[in-house]
Amino acid sequence: MNTRVIVIANQKGGVGKTTNTIHIARSLAELGKKCLIIDLDSSAGATTTLGVPTIGWQTIFEVISGEVEAEEAIITDQDGEVPLPHNIHLIPASPKLNELDSFLNRDENLGIVAQDLMLAPIRAVRGKYDYVLLDSAPLVTKTTFPAYKVADYAILSTQLEKLSFERLDSAIKLISSAQRNGNNRLSLLGIVVTMAPQPSTRLAMHYLDLIDKTYVGEDGAPYRFDSIIHRNVAIQEAATARQTLFEYDPAHRVVQSYRAIAQEIEDRIKRRELKLNDQTQQVANG
């Protein structure tokens, strides 16, 4: 199985990263793809939204610290205690992630390279899933750069407002830094616009245009996904009910938007990998 590891990011809170992580995974799962979500945020947003308590489980902290293997921390869609959607598995988070600093500062752990904390966990799950989605923290924490270091692709989340747009540049710089520090596989797959006002405002249209002009690929096409996630209360209602919107209100227009984004993801990855394969063959053929 060819596993694609995707980090969902933007170094700003409140831009829909966790919502995007869960619903992109749910959309891909609906397409028959086996997905693993790894929650890398100490606030455990993805974990709690999927109805998993933050205590009583092995978490990503125990995996990173070497207390358990990655497989031992995975909650599957067959677990009777947590009704995860079909084809979605989870390695949960907990506030224990805040202890990573003290873990790294212990005498016996001084040789651990902080930026490589996710190498072993991802190595353990590659080949077992179609997609591994890393839900990154809103601020730069000890798990942020390690997530970029192991990902194949990055998907950035943004609102149509000044601060969120400005933070996209910080995420782009982290992608470049990861590429320079041993992960030349990593590339920006796309930008998801979330919480867009409807009807649209002049300010929102300004930032939409700015995103399209600022972030473009080598072919000149904007990185932004065509489908936009509009502001709505249903996602918050679903999260309160510990469900995805697919379960809570499957006919909602946002569900259709996420389905479209999942198809865009599949199409973009296919095009990129075909291009890379062609380039590899050209080099091999001299």
N, C-alpha and C positions, 0 to 999 in steps of 0.2 A: 504494500500500500504506500503510495506516494503522499507523505504528509506535508501539508503547507502550514507553517507556523505564522500567525498574524498577530502583531501587537496593535491594540486599539489605543490610541494615545491623543494627547494634547496636554501640555503642562498647565492646565487651568481646570479648576473644578466647575461642575455645573454645566458642562457642555454635552452631556449625554453619552459619555464613553461607556459606562456600564450598561445603559439601555441599549446602545448599539451592539455591544459585545453579546449580550443575551439574545437580542432579536435577530442579529445576523446569524448567530449559531442556530437559532430556531429555524430560520429561513433555509439555511443550508441543510439542516437535518430533515426538513420537509422534502428536500430534493434527493433524499436518500444518503446524504453524507454523514458519516460518523464523526461527531465533534466532541472535543474536550475543551472546556473552559477552565483556565487557571486564574484564580482570583489573586492578584498581587497587591491589593489595596488593604491596608490595616483596618479600614472602616468596613470591609467585607460586604460591600454593596451587592455584588453579583451573588455572593453566597446567601445573604438574607433574602434577596429578591426571589431566589429560586427555592426559598422555604427551608434552607439548611441552617440549623442553629450554629452559632460560632463557638460553642463548647461541646465536648463529647465526641469530637472527630479528630482524626489526624489531619493536619492542615499543611499548606505550602511551607509554613515555617519549619515544621518537623522534617519536611523533605529537604529544604535548603540546608538545614543544620545537620543533615545526615542521620537523624534519629530513625527515620523510616525511608524505605524506597518509595519512589513516585507511585508505583502501582498500589502500594498499601494505603495511600491517601485518596485514591480515586473513588468517588461515589458514582455509581452507575445508574442507568435508567431502570435497572432491575432491583434496586434497593427498595425494600418494602417500607422503610422508615421515611424516605423522602421521594415523593412522586415526581421525579425529573421527567421532562418531555422525552419522547422516544428519540433515540440517537444522540442524546446529549448527556455527557458525563461531566463531572466537576471535581477539581481539586480546590477545596474551600480555603478561605483566608480567615484570620482572626486578628484581634489586637496584638497577638504575640509577635506579629511582624515588626512592631515597634521595638522589639528586643534585639533586632539584627545588629545594631551598633555594638551592644554589649557582647553579643555572641562573637563578633569579629575581633573584638578587643581582648578576648581571653587569650592567655598565654599559649594554650594548645592550638589556637586557631589563627595565630599571627601569620601563618604561611598561606592562608586562603586569599585568593585574589578576588576582591569584592565584585569586579565587573563580570566575573565568570560564575557567579552563584547559580545561574540557571542552566549552565551547560549540561550538567549531569541529569537534572530532571527532564530536560527536553530530549536528550539522547535516549532516555529510558522509554519515552512514549512515541518517538518517531517510528513510523511503520505500523502503528496500531490504530491510527486515526486518519481520516481524510483531512481534517482541519483541527489545529490547536489554536485557540484564541486566548491571548494574554490580555486580561483587563488590568491596565496599568493604573497606578495611583495618580491623583490630580496634580500633585507636586512632585518634584524630583526627589525620590527616596532611594534607599539602598537597593530596591528592586527595579527601578526605572531603567537604568542603563543596561543591566543584565538582560532585561526583556528585549531591548533593541539588539543586543549582542547575539541573541539566538534566533531572532525572527527572520523569516524569509521576506515578509512583506509588512508594511505599516499602513494602517488606515487611520486617518486623523479625523477627529470630530470637532466641529466648530459651530458656534452660533453666528448670526449675522449682526455682530456688534464689535466695537473697537478692540476691547481687551482680548476677546477670544480670537479675533483675527490676528492680532499682534503676536499671540502665543504660538500661532502656527509656525512662525519663523524659528522659535526655540526648538520645536519638535523636529523641524527640517534639519537643524544643526545637529541634533542628537542622532538623526539618521546618518548624516555625513560622518560624525565621529565614530559611530559603530562600524561604518564601512572602512574607515581608516585604521580601525583597531581590530581587524581580523574577521569581520563579517561582510565580505564583498557580495554576498548573496542578497543582502537587504536592499529593498527598493520601496519607494512610495507607491502603493497600489491605488489609493484614492482618498478623497476628502468627502466626508458625509456632513451635510448641513442639517443641523437639528434645531428644533424649537423655532422654526421659521414662522413669522406672523402670517395669518391669513384672514382677511386680504393682506397682501404685501404692502409694506410702507416704503416711502422713498429711501429711507435710511437702509432698510433691508436690501433693497435693490442695488444700492450703492455698494454694499459689502459683497453682495453676490457677484457683481461685475468685477469688483476688485480681486476677489478670489480667482475668478476665471482668467483674469489678465496676469495675475502674479504667479500662479502655480499651474504651469503647463508642462507637458512631457516633451520628449525629443521630437515627437511628431507634430507638436504645436497644439495638441488637443488638451483641454483643461483636465486637471486631475479630479475635479469635482465629479461625483457621481450624479447622473441625470436626476435620479429620484431624490426628493427632499422630504425630510421628516418635519411636518408642520406641528406647531404648538397644539397640544391637546391635553385634556385631563385624564383620558382613558389610560394612558401609560402609568400615571401615578396611581390610579385606582387599581390597575392590575398588579402593580408592585405591592400595594398594601394588602392585596389578596394573595400575595406570594405566588403569582402566576405571570407568565408572559402574556402579552396582548393576544397572541394566537389562541390561547386557551380562554382568556377572559372575554374577548370580543372579536371572534375570528372574522367577522364581516367588516371590521373597522378599516377605513381607508389607509391608515398607517401600516396595517398588516400588508396591504398590497404594495405599499412603498418599500417595505423591507424585502418582500419577495423580489421586487424589481432590482434592488441593490444586490441581493444574493446572486441573481442571474448576471448582473454586471460584473461582480467579483469573479464568477466562474469564467466569463468571457475574457476578462482582462488577463487573468492568470494564464488561460489557454494561449492567448496571443503572445504574451510575454515569453512563455516557455517554448513555444514554437520558434520565436525569434532567437532565443538563446541556443536552442538546438541547431538552428541553421548556422549561427555564428560559429558554434563549436565544430560543425562539420566542415565549414569553409577553412577554419584553421587547420583541421586534421588533413584536409586535402591540399594544403599549401596555398 
